[in-house]
Amino acid sequence: MVHLHVKKGTDSLFLVAADAADPVADVLRHVCAVHALRLRLGRLIEHIAVLAEYGPLKPLDQHGYTEAQLTALAAAEPGDAAATTTVATTADGRQVCLRPDPTGRRTGEAPLPSQVAVLEAACAEAAAAIAADRAARRELLTVEALETALASLRGAVAMVWPMGLPAEDPVAACLADDELLEGTPAAAEPTDPATAALWWAGKRLEPAKPLAAYVGTNNKTTIVVKLQRATQGAPVREPPLDEQAQKHLMAYYYRKQEADKALRADADDAYVNAPWAQTNQLKAAFSGVGLGGIAYKP
């Protein structure tokens, strides 16, 4: 299988596999699907972190503080989270941690610490699945692995909120794949194969051609492709040296410069003190009195 190291600009995204005989259109569709799922998981992890801290999002017409929340916030000292957190039982019999949201946008009914641990474990698993350093470790990313992480997050949310989340909560919308992304940075991401393009070696991979038309028939090949919108034109070429290699090169030339300074500062006749420059070295060698002293055989 041909390994495609997908990048966006200079940022490494993930590593996927494709057959050299596959059409570029199929490869592009697969890359866009992986990229879309990866971004969706990233947003879901961020939403769940806020959900676990302050509870579900309230309807838009209920945003703001209640009298009880204002009293709790006024009585609490700055930075004292325990003073604003109490365990209570809701009308449907659930135990929650009452923690008023400073923005007034959420209910303040946060899950219990044991339930938060379940959410954090699922989020950690999903974060490991979408980690950018997987490509450096040559770990392939597949749609199946991302869907497994998504199912784990869905199960964790269902365990904590078995009755379901309000429709207006971002976690519910993200799990249902019904997000309103218009006007957000996520809307500009190249996740639609109809408007996305793959570039390699300064050339755009045409969807009508097979991948072998560009990389040959050898399936043991790894290439670096750039994913971006088709209207953006050719991507900017990367610098020949990455940041780490540039640091090593600068350190090497600094050490060489310091060595040159030491040589220039050294006296011209310093060599006369070297062992090889002693005039009586031959005589000392024949008499048995060398530079290391007299040697005796055992």
C-alpha positions, 0 to 999 in steps of 0.5 A: 500500500502507498502511504500518504502523509497528509499535511495542511500547509506545514502542519502534519495531519495524519498518515493513510494508506491507499493502493497505487491502482486506486483512482485519485478521486477515491483517495481524495474521498477517503482523505477528506472523510478521515480529515472530517472525522478527525476535526469532528472528534477534536470539536467533540473533545472540547465541547465535552470538557466544558460540558463536564465542568458546567453541565448542558447548555441552556436554551438561548432565551434562558441564558444568564444568571438566576438569583440562586446562582448570583448568590452562590457566586457572590458568596464564593471567594475568587478561585475557590471552586469548592465553595461554588460546588454542591451535590444535589438531586435533580427532579428526575432523581439524578445526583449532580454537582451544582457549579454555576457557569460564570457566563450564565450559558449553562445549567450549572448541573455538572456530573459527579467526579466518577462520571467525569472520570468516564468522560475524561477516559473516553476523551483521552482515547479519542485524543490519542486517536487523532494525535498529530504525532501518529504520522511521525510514528508511522501509525496509519489512521483509518475511518474505522479507528475514528468511528470507534473513538466516536462510538466510545465518546457517544457511549460515555455521554449516554452513561452520564446523561441516559435521558439525552442532552438538550438539542441545543447543546453542542455535544448533542449536535456534534454526536448527531452530525448536525452542527452549524459550522457556517461562519466558523473556522471549521467551515473553511476546512477542506472536508468536501471532496468536491471542493478539495484537492491533493497536491504532491511534488508541486502537481495537483493530483487529478481525480480522473487519473489513478494514483499510479500515474503519479507515484508509479506501481510500487506499493511500498512508497511513502509520499507527502501530500498537501490537502487544501481547497481546490480554489487556493492554487498550488501550496507554498513549498516547505523550507528545505530544513525543518526547525529541528534540523535548523537548530542542529545546523546552527549549533554545529556552525557555532561550535566550529566558529568557537574552535576557529576562535581558539585556534586564532588565539593560540600562539604560533609556537605552541606546538613546541610543547607537544610531545612529538616536537621534542628534540631528544625523543629518539635518544630517550626511546633508545635509552629506554627512558621515554615520555612515560618513564622507565619501563621494566619487564615483569 
